[in-house]
Amino acid sequence: MSRICELTGKGRQVGHNVSHANNKTKRTFLPNLQNVTLISDALGRSIRLRVSTHGLRSVEHNGGLDNWLVKASDTELSLKARRLKREVAKARTAA
């Protein structure tokens, strides 16, 4: 399972540990990923996603998963999230 947020596309970053003697060694900075269950109002069901805490705050700020998916671009979404976005769009046009 890759360490990438399914909604925002946020992944690992590479940097250095810097010692007191200014020695630099490579290290990785991992995003704070959480397994969450988000509720889709348009679909009427819950969806399990692996989301960063930053992405979770963004979803809450936009008023829920459906609103956030409509505004998000397809390039940063995972395959699962893109399929979910299409389902939400179909459900919204049908309603």
C-alpha positions as a printed NumPy array, in Angstrom:
array([[  0.   ,   0.   ,   0.   ],
       [  1.635,   3.243,  -1.116],
       [  1.885,   6.18 ,   1.227],
       [ -0.123,   8.603,  -0.907],
       [ -3.32 ,  10.42 ,   0.036],
       [ -6.175,   9.196,  -2.175],
       [ -7.806,  12.63 ,  -2.323],
       [ -5.019,  15.213,  -2.415],
       [ -2.201,  13.157,  -3.925],
       [  0.125,  14.183,  -1.108],
       [  3.025,  11.725,  -0.893],
       [  6.412,  11.355,   0.717],
       [  9.076,  14.045,   0.527],
       [ 12.834,  13.624,   0.714],
       [ 15.155,  15.717,   2.851],
       [ 18.109,  15.589,   5.22 ],
       [ 18.728,  14.902,   8.865],
       [ 21.221,  17.588,   9.872],
       [ 23.452,  16.857,  12.843],
       [ 25.067,  19.372,  15.193],
       [ 28.277,  18.945,  13.167],
       [ 26.229,  19.772,  10.022],
       [ 26.474,  16.221,   8.637],
       [ 23.576,  15.516,   6.282],
       [ 21.967,  12.106,   5.848],
       [ 19.005,  11.331,   3.625],
       [ 15.588,  10.799,   5.184],
       [ 11.941,  10.774,   4.133],
       [  9.048,  12.814,   5.454],
       [  5.827,  10.783,   5.309],
       [  2.341,  12.322,   5.209],
       [  0.029,  11.766,   8.159],
       [ -2.338,   9.239,   6.538],
       [ -5.476,   7.996,   8.267],
       [ -7.955,   5.299,   7.272],
       [-11.288,   7.117,   7.415],
       [-14.88 ,   6.373,   6.499],
       [-16.501,   9.305,   4.721],
       [-20.218,   9.513,   3.986],
       [-21.437,  10.42 ,   0.504],
       [-24.791,  12.206,   0.561],
       [-25.397,  11.74 ,  -3.172],
       [-24.739,   7.986,  -3.081],
       [-26.25 ,   7.407,   0.349],
       [-23.418,   5.19 ,   1.553],
       [-20.077,   5.37 ,   3.331],
       [-16.702,   5.049,   1.625],
       [-13.386,   3.982,   3.185],
       [-10.398,   6.01 ,   2.013],
       [ -6.79 ,   6.536,   3.063],
       [ -6.585,  10.304,   3.489],
       [ -4.026,  12.721,   4.904],
       [ -5.153,  14.897,   7.795],
       [ -4.736,  17.941,   5.544],
       [ -7.08 ,  16.32 ,   2.991],
       [ -9.583,  15.49 ,   5.703],
       [ -9.66 ,  19.126,   6.837],
       [-10.161,  20.204,   3.212],
       [-13.13 ,  17.856,   2.832],
       [-14.728,  19.213,   6.012],
       [-14.072,  22.812,   4.921],
       [-15.827,  22.251,   1.561],
       [-18.926,  20.782,   3.166],
       [-18.442,  17.064,   2.688],
       [-16.992,  14.496,   0.346],
       [-19.36 ,  15.143,  -2.564],
       [-18.675,  18.883,  -2.712],
       [-14.94 ,  18.305,  -2.455],
       [-14.897,  15.717,  -5.257],
       [-16.771,  18.04 ,  -7.613],
       [-14.133,  20.769,  -7.12 ],
       [-11.074,  18.458,  -7.212],
       [ -9.091,  17.907, -10.41 ],
       [ -8.695,  14.358, -11.7  ],
       [ -4.888,  14.563, -11.856],
       [ -4.375,  14.428,  -8.091],
       [ -7.098,  11.869,  -7.314],
       [ -6.42 ,   8.154,  -7.02 ],
       [ -8.178,   5.676,  -9.309],
       [-10.664,   4.801,  -6.562],
       [-11.438,   8.489,  -5.961],
       [-11.866,   9.198,  -9.711],
       [-14.401,   6.364,  -9.971],
       [-16.169,   7.721,  -6.908],
       [-16.252,  11.2  ,  -8.472],
       [-17.939,   9.784, -11.589],
       [-20.535,   7.96 ,  -9.461],
       [-21.29 ,  11.138,  -7.501],
       [-21.647,  13.161, -10.721],
       [-24.094,  10.581, -12.146],
       [-26.115,  10.523,  -8.923],
       [-26.292,  14.332,  -8.817],
       [-27.527,  14.616, -12.426],
       [-30.098,  11.867, -11.847],
       [-31.499,  13.624,  -8.747]])
